[in-house]
Amino acid sequence: MEAVEKHYNRKSESYESVRESLVFRIYDAITWKYLEPYVPTSPNSLVLDAGGGTGRWAIPMAKKGSKVILLDISEEMLNIARQRIEAEGLADRIKIEKGDMRRLDYPNDTFDLVLSEHTLFLFDQPDQMVSELVRVLKRGAPIVLSAQNRLVQALAHLPDDATANPEILQKAHKVFHRQHYSMLSEDPPIKIHTLTPDEFRDLLERSGLTVKRMVCKGATMPLRFSQQFLMRTDVPDQTVADILQLELAFSEQPDTIAMGGHIQAIARKK
Ligand SMILES: C[S@@+](CC[C@H](N)C(=O)[O-])C[C@H]1O[C@@H](n2cnc3c(N)ncnc32)[C@H](O)[C@@H]1O
């Protein structure tokens, strides 16, 4: 079993509760805002949610009317998805498949939308994964992907007081130059792969896509708020709404992309 599969099998039970934390409430609200307009509504349309995990996006997408294939490498993440999909009465609209998005069994030009949210950071060869997703996407159809921003990832290492921990400056430098990686997990070891906004755009363009829009997610987040605050699950709704309003104001500005912890891209197959 691959390290990633093992990791998400272990995390599956707590995955949905972690999404109640401030950071994910904000990220998820932004994801949906820029994903929803591209979700087809016809019952004849077909969406691929690659690395769809617990069905976080497959469920709202299916509610809009289309059929969804929820594909994931982790059996345990899919088990959680299965329970949630059944509870929502959506088993006839969402087909669950265990598989590897780097090697898909579907023919070329199959899907009306491909989503792969919060997965690109897991791949050391992102070209392989993106071209496989593009292969199964219909010509002219949209794809929504997100990347972890290396500019923010490097700066997030900086301490409040650099004299107390001077070597951390070197760490930030090394993360920036990909000589050192932040880790998603130490056992099994899983690196967090990052891209700068320009690298992300280049990756999409050389994969046969026309980039329509790139938005920043989390401009207020990893650098401005403490990790402890970001992971709190008891932040009052009004505070979350106020932070979200600020986030959306930033995300509407094209020149703020470099500030987001994540970058969400919407592109179309040429
Ligand atoms: C951070 S989770 C994101 C889940 C979901 N997209 C979301 O936004 O909540 C990453 C998911 O990608 C899945 N994954 C990782 N590598 C994969 C691969 N090669 N093929 C299919 N799924 C994969 C993991 O099992 C996990 O469920």
The ligand as an SDF file (V2000), in Angstrom:
LIG
                    3D

 27 29  0  0  0  0  0  0  0  0999 V2000
   -6.5570   16.3300    1.3410 C   0  0  0  0  0  0  0  0  0  0  0  0
   -7.6080   15.0340    0.7870 S   0  0  0  0  0  0  0  0  0  0  0  0
   -8.7810   15.9690   -0.1740 C   0  0  0  0  0  0  0  0  0  0  0  0
  -10.1030   15.2570   -0.2720 C   0  0  0  0  0  0  0  0  0  0  0  0
  -11.1870   16.0520   -0.9990 C   0  0  0  0  0  0  0  0  0  0  0  0
  -10.7960   16.3690   -2.3590 N   0  0  0  0  0  0  0  0  0  0  0  0
  -11.5330   17.3130   -0.2440 C   0  0  0  0  0  0  0  0  0  0  0  0
  -11.3340   18.4250   -0.7730 O   0  0  0  0  0  0  0  0  0  0  0  0
  -12.0230   17.1940    0.9010 O   0  0  0  0  0  0  0  0  0  0  0  0
   -6.6340   14.2230   -0.4720 C   0  0  0  0  0  0  0  0  0  0  0  0
   -7.3420   12.9940   -1.0390 C   0  0  0  0  0  0  0  0  0  0  0  0
   -6.6470   12.5430   -2.2120 O   0  0  0  0  0  0  0  0  0  0  0  0
   -6.6260   11.1190   -2.1990 C   0  0  0  0  0  0  0  0  0  0  0  0
   -5.5290   10.6670   -3.0740 N   0  0  0  0  0  0  0  0  0  0  0  0
   -4.2080   10.8240   -2.8970 C   0  0  0  0  0  0  0  0  0  0  0  0
   -3.5060   10.2990   -3.9130 N   0  0  0  0  0  0  0  0  0  0  0  0
   -4.4130    9.7950   -4.7760 C   0  0  0  0  0  0  0  0  0  0  0  0
   -4.3160    9.1280   -6.0230 C   0  0  0  0  0  0  0  0  0  0  0  0
   -3.1280    8.8840   -6.5970 N   0  0  0  0  0  0  0  0  0  0  0  0
   -5.4520    8.7570   -6.6500 N   0  0  0  0  0  0  0  0  0  0  0  0
   -6.6750    8.9840   -6.0710 C   0  0  0  0  0  0  0  0  0  0  0  0
   -6.8260    9.6050   -4.8870 N   0  0  0  0  0  0  0  0  0  0  0  0
   -5.7170   10.0200   -4.2430 C   0  0  0  0  0  0  0  0  0  0  0  0
   -6.4290   10.7840   -0.7270 C   0  0  0  0  0  0  0  0  0  0  0  0
   -6.7460    9.4530   -0.4180 O   0  0  0  0  0  0  0  0  0  0  0  0
   -7.3490   11.8210   -0.0690 C   0  0  0  0  0  0  0  0  0  0  0  0
   -8.6670   11.3360    0.0770 O   0  0  0  0  0  0  0  0  0  0  0  0
  1  2  1  0
  2  3  1  0
  2 10  1  0
  3  4  1  0
  4  5  1  0
  5  6  1  0
  5  7  1  0
  7  8  2  0
  7  9  1  0
 10 11  1  0
 11 12  1  0
 11 26  1  0
 12 13  1  0
 13 14  1  0
 13 24  1  0
 14 15  1  0
 14 23  1  0
 15 16  2  0
 16 17  1  0
 17 18  1  0
 17 23  2  0
 18 19  1  0
 18 20  2  0
 20 21  1  0
 21 22  2  0
 22 23  1  0
 24 25  1  0
 24 26  1  0
 26 27  1  0
M  CHG  2   2   1   9  -1
M  END
$$$$
